[in-house]
């Protein structure tokens, strides 16, 4: 109930730019960095969501503070330059902060972060690194510990088990993590397929794309879709039962779960065959 409420609250306040900083290259960079630093699973998703929320807020604040005396174009150009110049530093800071939120033994120290930044030709100081972390914290008003889609997946798997849905727990969890990674890394392709299924049209209008934003940012739908797809791949005999359970737990319709699973499976298989 707490996660569902948090998800609904987030969707009700969704900024128009949501998802802009979740493009494949950024997500891949964060995932590889988390792997390099041996961070636990929740940390990499936390870092992606943290960077996304911070960047949107930062852009909003920069644009609000510009004024219109020099014209909108030059103002945006200046904002873009500032973002570009500090983007990798901010990304590393978000991974650092996410690692500190985790109870895992691996935590990214300033020395570790600086060594990495130096290895890719950035010459920041410890002071600049600290100021970057503070910039992220201040921009988000220290509200950085939000639930990630992995938390939704894991809790729903627990509820399924508690409700007597007989599923192979450990291999299913492992597969769900892989599928969640896939959804993050090929986000646009999967949701583009889902949108076209939903509107039954291969050329969605701008309005349809804008309205679809709440679907793309719905963590509960993502978690349900990932679990449903995992069960379909791993234990197809239990699939209908799992979908029924997921529908009862979350209120998401069986049709929506089916459509999401189709979009993910189609991406996994890499085929356009119905």
One Martini backbone bead per residue (centre of mass of N, CA, C, O) as a GRO file, in nm:
protein
  274
    1UNK     BB    1   0.059   0.063  -0.021
    2UNK     BB    2   0.299   0.253  -0.001
    3UNK     BB    3   0.403   0.215  -0.293
    4UNK     BB    4   0.142   0.293  -0.438
    5UNK     BB    5   0.126   0.581  -0.322
    6UNK     BB    6   0.402   0.678  -0.422
    7UNK     BB    7   0.342   0.632  -0.722
    8UNK     BB    8   0.091   0.816  -0.746
    9UNK     BB    9   0.231   1.075  -0.655
   10UNK     BB   10   0.443   1.085  -0.878
   11UNK     BB   11   0.238   1.085  -1.123
   12UNK     BB   12   0.086   1.354  -1.031
   13UNK     BB   13   0.395   1.517  -1.050
   14UNK     BB   14   0.482   1.497  -1.339
   15UNK     BB   15   0.712   1.589  -1.544
   16UNK     BB   16   0.752   1.651  -1.880
   17UNK     BB   17   1.073   1.544  -1.867
   18UNK     BB   18   1.035   1.265  -1.811
   19UNK     BB   19   1.310   1.052  -1.918
   20UNK     BB   20   1.543   1.226  -2.052
   21UNK     BB   21   1.776   1.078  -1.842
   22UNK     BB   22   1.719   0.754  -1.971
   23UNK     BB   23   1.913   0.693  -2.169
   24UNK     BB   24   2.110   0.440  -2.263
   25UNK     BB   25   2.396   0.566  -2.213
   26UNK     BB   26   2.347   0.648  -1.919
   27UNK     BB   27   2.261   0.376  -1.801
   28UNK     BB   28   2.514   0.220  -1.889
   29UNK     BB   29   2.717   0.386  -1.733
   30UNK     BB   30   2.602   0.325  -1.450
   31UNK     BB   31   2.611   0.015  -1.459
   32UNK     BB   32   2.920  -0.008  -1.512
   33UNK     BB   33   3.006   0.146  -1.258
   34UNK     BB   34   2.869  -0.043  -1.051
   35UNK     BB   35   3.032  -0.290  -1.142
   36UNK     BB   36   3.319  -0.178  -1.093
   37UNK     BB   37   3.227  -0.112  -0.771
   38UNK     BB   38   3.047  -0.342  -0.647
   39UNK     BB   39   2.745  -0.288  -0.647
   40UNK     BB   40   2.438  -0.315  -0.569
   41UNK     BB   41   2.139  -0.332  -0.721
   42UNK     BB   42   1.981  -0.078  -0.608
   43UNK     BB   43   2.198   0.141  -0.676
   44UNK     BB   44   2.167   0.167  -0.987
   45UNK     BB   45   1.870   0.259  -0.986
   46UNK     BB   46   1.901   0.495  -0.792
   47UNK     BB   47   2.100   0.657  -0.971
   48UNK     BB   48   1.915   0.700  -1.213
   49UNK     BB   49   1.682   0.845  -1.058
   50UNK     BB   50   1.855   1.068  -0.933
   51UNK     BB   51   1.959   1.198  -1.192
   52UNK     BB   52   1.690   1.261  -1.318
   53UNK     BB   53   1.575   1.446  -1.091
   54UNK     BB   54   1.809   1.646  -1.081
   55UNK     BB   55   1.825   1.746  -1.378
   56UNK     BB   56   1.541   1.862  -1.396
   57UNK     BB   57   1.569   2.063  -1.164
   58UNK     BB   58   1.816   2.214  -1.271
   59UNK     BB   59   1.694   2.314  -1.534
   60UNK     BB   60   1.461   2.469  -1.409
   61UNK     BB   61   1.634   2.662  -1.236
   62UNK     BB   62   1.803   2.784  -1.465
   63UNK     BB   63   1.566   2.893  -1.636
   64UNK     BB   64   1.435   3.071  -1.412
   65UNK     BB   65   1.721   3.241  -1.361
   66UNK     BB   66   1.762   3.396  -1.643
   67UNK     BB   67   1.565   3.525  -1.802
   68UNK     BB   68   1.475   3.744  -2.104
   69UNK     BB   69   1.695   3.955  -2.206
   70UNK     BB   70   1.867   3.748  -2.415
   71UNK     BB   71   1.691   3.534  -2.475
   72UNK     BB   72   1.606   3.207  -2.511
   73UNK     BB   73   1.839   3.084  -2.675
   74UNK     BB   74   2.087   3.180  -2.507
   75UNK     BB   75   1.989   3.065  -2.244
   76UNK     BB   76   1.986   2.762  -2.327
   77UNK     BB   77   2.281   2.751  -2.415
   78UNK     BB   78   2.397   2.806  -2.132
   79UNK     BB   79   2.265   2.569  -1.987
   80UNK     BB   80   2.383   2.343  -2.166
   81UNK     BB   81   2.680   2.398  -2.101
   82UNK     BB   82   2.664   2.346  -1.796
   83UNK     BB   83   2.565   2.056  -1.815
   84UNK     BB   84   2.793   1.937  -1.989
   85UNK     BB   85   3.040   2.015  -1.798
   86UNK     BB   86   2.895   1.840  -1.532
   87UNK     BB   87   2.769   1.559  -1.590
   88UNK     BB   88   2.976   1.340  -1.494
   89UNK     BB   89   3.000   1.443  -1.208
   90UNK     BB   90   2.698   1.407  -1.134
   91UNK     BB   91   2.682   1.109  -1.189
   92UNK     BB   92   2.891   1.022  -0.977
   93UNK     BB   93   2.741   1.148  -0.735
   94UNK     BB   94   2.487   0.966  -0.760
   95UNK     BB   95   2.638   0.702  -0.710
   96UNK     BB   96   2.749   0.778  -0.436
   97UNK     BB   97   2.477   0.832  -0.291
   98UNK     BB   98   2.354   0.553  -0.348
   99UNK     BB   99   2.577   0.396  -0.189
  100UNK     BB  100   2.504   0.534   0.092
  101UNK     BB  101   2.207   0.417   0.108
  102UNK     BB  102   2.333   0.157   0.127
  103UNK     BB  103   2.408  -0.152   0.317
  104UNK     BB  104   2.647  -0.205   0.170
  105UNK     BB  105   2.992  -0.245   0.180
  106UNK     BB  106   2.993  -0.082  -0.075
  107UNK     BB  107   3.162   0.235  -0.110
  108UNK     BB  108   3.202   0.548  -0.253
  109UNK     BB  109   3.476   0.717  -0.253
  110UNK     BB  110   3.657   0.989  -0.331
  111UNK     BB  111   3.904   0.838  -0.440
  112UNK     BB  112   3.754   0.657  -0.638
  113UNK     BB  113   3.618   0.883  -0.803
  114UNK     BB  114   3.877   1.039  -0.884
  115UNK     BB  115   4.023   0.811  -1.030
  116UNK     BB  116   3.812   0.780  -1.248
  117UNK     BB  117   3.805   1.072  -1.359
  118UNK     BB  118   4.109   1.070  -1.435
  119UNK     BB  119   4.087   0.825  -1.640
  120UNK     BB  120   3.879   1.038  -1.815
  121UNK     BB  121   4.013   1.340  -1.801
  122UNK     BB  122   3.941   1.452  -1.508
  123UNK     BB  123   4.025   1.750  -1.289
  124UNK     BB  124   3.929   1.699  -0.989
  125UNK     BB  125   3.851   1.775  -0.666
  126UNK     BB  126   3.741   1.705  -0.356
  127UNK     BB  127   3.579   1.965  -0.328
  128UNK     BB  128   3.416   1.936  -0.593
  129UNK     BB  129   3.288   1.668  -0.516
  130UNK     BB  130   3.141   1.769  -0.264
  131UNK     BB  131   2.982   1.999  -0.406
  132UNK     BB  132   2.827   1.807  -0.592
  133UNK     BB  133   2.672   1.652  -0.377
  134UNK     BB  134   2.538   1.907  -0.255
  135UNK     BB  135   2.389   1.992  -0.510
  136UNK     BB  136   2.204   1.749  -0.520
  137UNK     BB  137   2.081   1.772  -0.236
  138UNK     BB  138   1.971   2.064  -0.259
  139UNK     BB  139   1.794   2.031  -0.512
  140UNK     BB  140   1.635   1.777  -0.353
  141UNK     BB  141   1.611   1.841  -0.046
  142UNK     BB  142   1.723   1.549   0.057
  143UNK     BB  143   1.528   1.374  -0.143
  144UNK     BB  144   1.671   1.046  -0.215
  145UNK     BB  145   1.489   0.808  -0.078
  146UNK     BB  146   1.366   0.619  -0.325
  147UNK     BB  147   1.186   0.401  -0.487
  148UNK     BB  148   1.241   0.131  -0.687
  149UNK     BB  149   1.150  -0.110  -0.907
  150UNK     BB  150   1.286  -0.336  -0.741
  151UNK     BB  151   1.107  -0.306  -0.489
  152UNK     BB  152   0.849  -0.390  -0.635
  153UNK     BB  153   0.936  -0.667  -0.730
  154UNK     BB  154   1.012  -0.792  -0.451
  155UNK     BB  155   0.739  -0.749  -0.310
  156UNK     BB  156   0.560  -0.902  -0.514
  157UNK     BB  157   0.703  -1.174  -0.479
  158UNK     BB  158   0.631  -1.204  -0.182
  159UNK     BB  159   0.322  -1.194  -0.214
  160UNK     BB  160   0.296  -1.433  -0.400
  161UNK     BB  161   0.411  -1.638  -0.196
  162UNK     BB  162   0.207  -1.577   0.035
  163UNK     BB  163  -0.050  -1.649  -0.166
  164UNK     BB  164   0.049  -1.931  -0.318
  165UNK     BB  165   0.238  -1.881  -0.560
  166UNK     BB  166   0.401  -2.123  -0.748
  167UNK     BB  167   0.742  -2.027  -0.752
  168UNK     BB  168   1.071  -1.988  -0.858
  169UNK     BB  169   1.224  -1.764  -0.676
  170UNK     BB  170   1.528  -1.730  -0.748
  171UNK     BB  171   1.526  -1.746  -1.064
  172UNK     BB  172   1.309  -1.524  -1.092
  173UNK     BB  173   1.469  -1.292  -0.971
  174UNK     BB  174   1.706  -1.301  -1.169
  175UNK     BB  175   1.532  -1.253  -1.425
  176UNK     BB  176   1.402  -0.984  -1.337
  177UNK     BB  177   1.665  -0.825  -1.334
  178UNK     BB  178   1.732  -0.863  -1.633
  179UNK     BB  179   1.464  -0.734  -1.735
  180UNK     BB  180   1.504  -0.460  -1.599
  181UNK     BB  181   1.756  -0.388  -1.749
  182UNK     BB  182   1.629  -0.400  -2.029
  183UNK     BB  183   1.416  -0.174  -1.974
  184UNK     BB  184   1.633   0.045  -1.931
  185UNK     BB  185   1.811  -0.001  -2.203
  186UNK     BB  186   1.516  -0.035  -2.389
  187UNK     BB  187   1.286   0.168  -2.332
  188UNK     BB  188   1.185   0.292  -2.605
  189UNK     BB  189   1.111   0.031  -2.752
  190UNK     BB  190   0.907  -0.088  -2.552
  191UNK     BB  191   0.713   0.167  -2.529
  192UNK     BB  192   0.654   0.190  -2.828
  193UNK     BB  193   0.511  -0.079  -2.852
  194UNK     BB  194   0.296  -0.025  -2.632
  195UNK     BB  195   0.163   0.221  -2.763
  196UNK     BB  196   0.077   0.082  -3.032
  197UNK     BB  197  -0.107  -0.119  -2.892
  198UNK     BB  198  -0.296   0.078  -2.734
  199UNK     BB  199  -0.379   0.252  -3.015
  200UNK     BB  200  -0.371   0.089  -3.282
  201UNK     BB  201  -0.097   0.245  -3.389
  202UNK     BB  202   0.207   0.337  -3.567
  203UNK     BB  203   0.120   0.669  -3.542
  204UNK     BB  204   0.157   0.868  -3.301
  205UNK     BB  205   0.073   1.138  -3.143
  206UNK     BB  206   0.174   1.389  -2.942
  207UNK     BB  207  -0.054   1.352  -2.735
  208UNK     BB  208  -0.019   1.046  -2.691
  209UNK     BB  209   0.274   1.065  -2.594
  210UNK     BB  210   0.219   1.252  -2.350
  211UNK     BB  211   0.005   1.062  -2.207
  212UNK     BB  212   0.216   0.813  -2.186
  213UNK     BB  213   0.412   0.899  -1.956
  214UNK     BB  214   0.273   0.756  -1.709
  215UNK     BB  215   0.345   0.473  -1.812
  216UNK     BB  216   0.663   0.502  -1.825
  217UNK     BB  217   0.661   0.590  -1.491
  218UNK     BB  218   0.535   0.316  -1.391
  219UNK     BB  219   0.651   0.104  -1.151
  220UNK     BB  220   0.425  -0.104  -1.116
  221UNK     BB  221   0.400  -0.188  -1.411
  222UNK     BB  222   0.692  -0.273  -1.449
  223UNK     BB  223   0.696  -0.495  -1.231
  224UNK     BB  224   0.462  -0.665  -1.342
  225UNK     BB  225   0.584  -0.709  -1.627
  226UNK     BB  226   0.845  -0.851  -1.535
  227UNK     BB  227   0.716  -1.089  -1.386
  228UNK     BB  228   0.538  -1.197  -1.610
  229UNK     BB  229   0.772  -1.252  -1.806
  230UNK     BB  230   0.935  -1.442  -1.621
  231UNK     BB  231   0.715  -1.660  -1.599
  232UNK     BB  232   0.679  -1.713  -1.905
  233UNK     BB  233   0.976  -1.816  -1.942
  234UNK     BB  234   1.013  -2.017  -1.686
  235UNK     BB  235   0.670  -2.077  -1.614
  236UNK     BB  236   0.407  -2.104  -1.817
  237UNK     BB  237   0.202  -2.269  -1.633
  238UNK     BB  238   0.186  -2.003  -1.421
  239UNK     BB  239   0.097  -1.742  -1.569
  240UNK     BB  240  -0.211  -1.700  -1.527
  241UNK     BB  241  -0.195  -1.702  -1.219
  242UNK     BB  242   0.000  -1.462  -1.188
  243UNK     BB  243  -0.177  -1.249  -1.330
  244UNK     BB  244  -0.414  -1.273  -1.137
  245UNK     BB  245  -0.259  -1.190  -0.883
  246UNK     BB  246  -0.151  -0.915  -0.987
  247UNK     BB  247  -0.433  -0.794  -1.029
  248UNK     BB  248  -0.527  -0.817  -0.729
  249UNK     BB  249  -0.293  -0.651  -0.597
  250UNK     BB  250  -0.288  -0.380  -0.813
  251UNK     BB  251  -0.529  -0.345  -1.049
  252UNK     BB  252  -0.402  -0.442  -1.296
  253UNK     BB  253  -0.475  -0.544  -1.586
  254UNK     BB  254  -0.442  -0.821  -1.778
  255UNK     BB  255  -0.405  -0.667  -2.046
  256UNK     BB  256  -0.166  -0.487  -1.956
  257UNK     BB  257   0.022  -0.719  -1.881
  258UNK     BB  258   0.025  -0.856  -2.157
  259UNK     BB  259   0.134  -0.615  -2.322
  260UNK     BB  260   0.399  -0.583  -2.172
  261UNK     BB  261   0.507  -0.869  -2.216
  262UNK     BB  262   0.512  -0.850  -2.521
  263UNK     BB  263   0.716  -0.614  -2.546
  264UNK     BB  264   0.949  -0.765  -2.402
  265UNK     BB  265   0.963  -1.029  -2.563
  266UNK     BB  266   1.011  -0.893  -2.833
  267UNK     BB  267   1.286  -0.775  -2.743
  268UNK     BB  268   1.425  -1.044  -2.672
  269UNK     BB  269   1.379  -1.184  -2.954
  270UNK     BB  270   1.378  -0.977  -3.202
  271UNK     BB  271   1.072  -0.977  -3.308
  272UNK     BB  272   0.770  -0.928  -3.531
  273UNK     BB  273   0.620  -1.162  -3.442
  274UNK     BB  274   0.303  -1.225  -3.301
   0.00000   0.00000   0.00000
